[in-house]
Amino acid sequence: MNGLPEHYYRVKQLKIRPSVLHTRVSYSEDGMHDLTCLIKGCQTKVYAPAGTHSICREHFLNYLTWRRRKGPQMFMKYAGMTMEERDPIVAEWANTIRVEEVPTVSAPKT
C-alpha cells in the first residue's frame, strides 16, 4: 500500500473517558453564591471558598494563618479533601472567631 510500512496503517482505538458532568446547584445551596461572608455579623463580600461556604478576604487570611499554625500536614491533608470534607475543619476554625457586637445606642430617657 503506497510504499508505507504496515504499522503506519494500524490505528489504535482510543478510549475516551465519558465527559464529566457537573451538577448545577441552586444559588441558595451553593456557598460561593452567598452575598456575604459565612461568619456571623460579617457583611463583607465573599472572597474565597471555605468548604461549601465562602468567606471574605479578611477572614480568609485569618483562616490561612489558623491552618498554618496547625502545621504543614494540615495543608497537605486539606488540599486532598472535597468541599464537604472541609466543612468540619472550617466549622472548627469558625468557632475560634470571636464575634464582637457593637452595642446599640439607646435613646436617652427624658
N, C-alpha and C positions, 0 to 999 in steps of 0.2 A: 504494500500500500504506500504509494507516493515516496518510497525510499526511506521512510521514517521507522525507527525501531518499534517493535511491537508494544513495549511498555509505554510508549508515548500515547497509545490509544486506549490504554486501560484507565478507566475512570473509577475512582473510589467513591462510594456512596457516602455522602456527608450526612452525619447525624446532627440534625438541628434541634436544639432544645426547644420545647414549647415556649412561646413568648411569656414573659412574666406579666401577669395581670395585677393591677393594683386596684384595691377596693376603694371606692370613693367614700369618704367619711363625711357625714354632715358637719356643718360648721360648729354646732353645739357639742359634738363628740370629739372633735379634733382640737387638741390643746393649742396647736400652732395658730389657729384662727381666733384664739381668745384676743380680746382687745387690750387687756391689761395683764400685769404680772400675777402669777398664782399666789404670791404672798399676800396674806390678808392686809388690807389697808393700803397697799401699793397700787397706785393708779397709773403708773408709768407704762408706756407702750412696750410690747414684747420685743425681745431681742434674740433669744436663743431657746431651743427646746430643753426641757428638764423632764425627762421621762416622757409621758404622754401629755404633759402640760408645757407651759412656756413661762419664761421669766424675763424680767427687764435686764438691762446691761449691768447695772449696779449689783443686783442680786446674782447675776451670772458670774461676775468676777469674784463675789463673795463665795459662791458655790465652788469655783475652781480652787480658791485658797483652802477651803474646808477639805476638799478632796486631796489636795497636795499634802496637807497635814496628816491625812490618813495613811500616807505612804505611797511609794511608786507602784506597789502592787494594785492599788485602787484604780489607777489609770489603765493598767493592762486588763484588769477584770472588767471594768466599766466599758471599755471600748468594744468588748465582745458581747455585750448584753443587748437584748432587744429593748425597745422603749418601755414595754410593760415590765420587764425585769428591772429596769432602772427606777421605777416608781417608788419601791420601798426605800431605796437609798436617798432619793430626793425627799421623801417624807421625813426620813431621819434628819437630814440636813435642815429641812424647813422647821423642824421642832427646835432647832438651835437658834432660830431667828427670834429676837425679841421685838415684839410689836409695841411701839410706844404710841399711845393715843394722845392726841393733843386735847387738853382739857377745853371744854366749851366755855365760852364766856357767858355767864348768866347775866341777865338784865338786873341792874340794881333795883332793890326794893325801895319803893317810895311810899 
